[in-house]
Amino acid sequence: SPQAEKPEVELTDDDLAAWEREFGKIDVSSLLPKPPAFVDPPPQQPESSIEDLVVPSKIKDDSDLIRQLEEELRRCQEEDF
């Protein structure tokens, strides 16, 4: 015989724990829209400020970071010799 439709129930912590065991942890924050607090303010300074070297969030991708580190390394080596 066809099963009767179950009424919708609230998920309990046990349900979530079982789900996590089965499928891995759910990152709830990734499902939510980010609040405005997390949006970077527009930069107040010119692009090549020292902050750009220090603050990883301003570096667009790894290649930028690598290039900056290589330049930094070259500068240090030139000062040594």
Summary of the structure (lengths in Angstrom):
residues: 81
radius of gyration: 24.6
end to end distance: 86.1
largest distance: 86.1
contacts: 102
relative contact order: 0.06
helix: 56%
strand: 0%
